[in-house]
């Protein structure tokens, strides 16, 4: 699966990984899976602040046993970020 096609923010693309765990081994595995799925490693950051995402960015959360990848399709002036699920990846 090539997730890079869902990363459409051409100005300053971001991929936020929100693992909801302090297990560093799991975080590293998640990063590796994302890289194997076409995301450049330098774009991936552990960050829970969805307000920093823009249209075309990706948010990845860990919902055991899967990574759920969501694409930002709208951001309101009030700061509300709207996302749609684009992939589920087994860890």
C-alpha positions in Angstrom: 0.0 0.0 0.0 1.4 3.4 -1.0 0.2 5.9 1.6 2.2 8.8 -0.1 -0.7 9.2 -2.5 -2.9 10.4 0.4 -0.3 12.9 1.5 -1.4 15.8 -0.6 -0.2 18.8 1.4 2.6 20.1 -1.0 3.6 23.1 1.1 4.7 21.5 4.4 3.5 17.9 4.6 3.1 16.4 8.0 2.4 12.9 9.3 1.4 12.9 13.0 1.8 9.6 14.8 -0.4 9.4 17.9 0.5 6.0 19.4 -1.4 6.4 22.7 1.3 4.4 24.4 4.7 4.9 25.9 6.0 1.7 24.4 9.0 2.9 22.4 9.3 -0.4 20.6 5.8 -0.1 19.3 6.4 3.5 18.2 9.5 2.4 16.2 7.6 -0.5 14.6 4.8 1.9 13.6 7.3 4.3 12.1 8.9 1.4 10.1 5.5 0.2 8.8 4.7 3.8 7.7 8.1 4.1 5.9 7.5 0.7 4.3 4.1 2.1 3.1 5.6 5.0 1.2 5.9 7.7 3.9 9.3 9.5 4.1 10.8 9.0 7.6 11.6 12.7 8.1 7.9 13.6 7.8 6.8 11.3 10.7 6.6 12.9 14.1 5.0 11.8 17.3 2.4 14.5 18.0 -1.1 14.5 19.4 -2.0 18.1 18.5 -4.3 17.7 15.5 -4.8 21.5 15.5 -1.4 21.7 13.8 -2.5 19.6 10.8 -3.5 21.1 7.6 -5.5 19.8 4.6 -3.6 17.0 2.9 -1.7 15.9 6.0 -2.0 12.5 7.7 -2.8 11.5 11.2 -2.0 8.0 12.3 -3.3 6.6 15.6 -2.7 3.2 17.2 -6.0 1.4 17.9 -4.8 -2.1 18.9 -3.9 -4.1 16.9 -4.0 -1.7 14.0 -2.6 1.7 12.9 -5.5 3.8 11.6 -4.4 6.3 8.9 -6.6 9.4 8.5 -6.3 12.1 5.9 -7.2 15.7 6.7 -9.8 16.9 4.1 -11.0 20.1 5.8 -9.9 22.6 8.4 -12.3 25.2 9.7 -11.4 28.7 10.7 -12.4 27.7 14.2 -9.6 25.1 14.2 -11.8 22.0 13.8 -10.0 19.4 11.7 -12.0 17.0 9.6 -10.5 13.7 8.7 -11.5 10.6 6.8 -10.0 7.1 7.3 -7.9 6.0 4.4 -6.2 2.9 5.7 -5.9 0.4 8.5 -2.5 -1.4 8.9 -1.8 -4.4 11.1 1.1 -4.0 13.4 
